[in-house]
Amino acid sequence: MEHSISNSVNMINTTVTYCDNNSAATAGITNFAIVLGFVKGKLVLVNALNQIAEGKTGGVTTDTNLLRKTMTDAALKCANATLGYANSVNNNTLKAKVNYTEAKLNKFKKEEVDDVCQTIHDATDDNFALAAPFGIVATDVTDLQTAINVYRTATQNPRNAIISRSQAKKQVKAMVKDIDENLLGGQMDTMVNTLKVSNRNYWDGYQQARETINLGSTSAKVRGTALDINDTPIKGVVFAIYETGTTVKVADVKTDIKGKYIATKLPAGNFDFKWSKDGYKTLTEEDVHISAGKELRRKVVMNAVIVREGDLAMGIFTNIDLTGIGEGITQVTVTAKDSPMRFYATNNPANAAGAVFIEVPAGMSMIKTVAAFTGAVGLNDTNSFLNVQNAGVVAGHWGISFE
């Protein structure tokens, strides 16, 4: 098995073991055990296919009873969906091909059950587009055929559809990808996320189990991309890693022209991340766990810091241009130098006064959230213009930044 696939399989096995050992935590999530069962079934096939891929053509050594159970479970899923469609159109011929229960399949001899499952597969495959709305996806059909072929290999059935080593390798890759992206990433991860607040210990353990460890390396990597709100790459963003809760820097790198960065040869442990660049709001992520051999990926979207500033003589006011200031702004900072400055909203940029205002003392600054700033200066649909006025007796400099 290829190194990367082996790492993924180790992660999947670790996740399954963790879920089994802590099943009480997810007992209240009805579908969790069902999806976990699908993962286990696919792992059985991955193990068997891997034996073929490694050249063990003399027979798959996986427990044939387990392979049979995996095959019949897959067949029943396809059969039930196809039967649902057959019932909806009263197709008795199709019903006869797929009308099986677990008890019925269990009664067949080992040399017969695969043929029954093959009939179910073929009937489902022929009617897939119509049966799909009744509870199956394309991978269910391909998984069933794989399970049949592996079962036949294990039981040395003369009707065996021979699986070549190259085919087995391709099927292992496809199946591991489906487990990771669809069953774990698309379903189990989202269900576990519902426990993040109510059962943080379980959530933390699950996240650690889901990490793909590179067993061929003891160091870790962090790679990613920095974009602006328009999805344009940002060059020159400094990505820095610190020991958690300290200013001890572990590494720092800059993004390239495509906004990409990679920090390598990192030790395992917990760290704080920071992304910074002049003209953009700094982003942080605290207490991030990195395991040995782990590669973390982080794509960040950075908001530009929009600055407006100017000089004003005593008693003079001016309108502040708000062009380009839109969504994504969370914080406003206002400053005054040499003279106090008064910020206010009005329905006319030529007005020299506002009913509501913020006055910033000379040499001071104020930081407010967007909502607090808007309320403090009276900015609304009626009073949509923002002005600043020198409230002192000497000339002064004003500034306002939007982050």
Buried (B, 14 or more C-beta within 10 A) or exposed (E): BEEEBBBBBBBBBBBBEBBEEBEEBBEEBEEBEEBBEBBBBBBBBBBBBBBBBEEBBEEBEBEBEBBBBBBBBBBBBBBBBBBBBBBEEEBEEBBEBBBBEEEEBEEBEEEEBBBBBBBBBBBBBEBBEBBBEBBBBEBBBBBBBBBBBBBBBBBEBEEBBEBEBEBBBEBBBBBBEBBBEBBBEEBBBEBBEBBEEEBEEBBEBBBBBBBBBBEEBEBBBBBBBBBBEEEEBBEBBBBBBBBEEEEEEBBBBEBBEEBBBBBEEBEBBEBBBBBBBEEBBEBEEEEBBBBBBBBBEBEBBBBBBBEBEEBBEEEEBBBBEBEEBEEBBEBBBBBBBBBBBBBBBBEEBEBEEBEBBBBBEBEEBBEBEBEBBBEBBBBEEEBEBBBBBBBBEEBBBBBBBBB
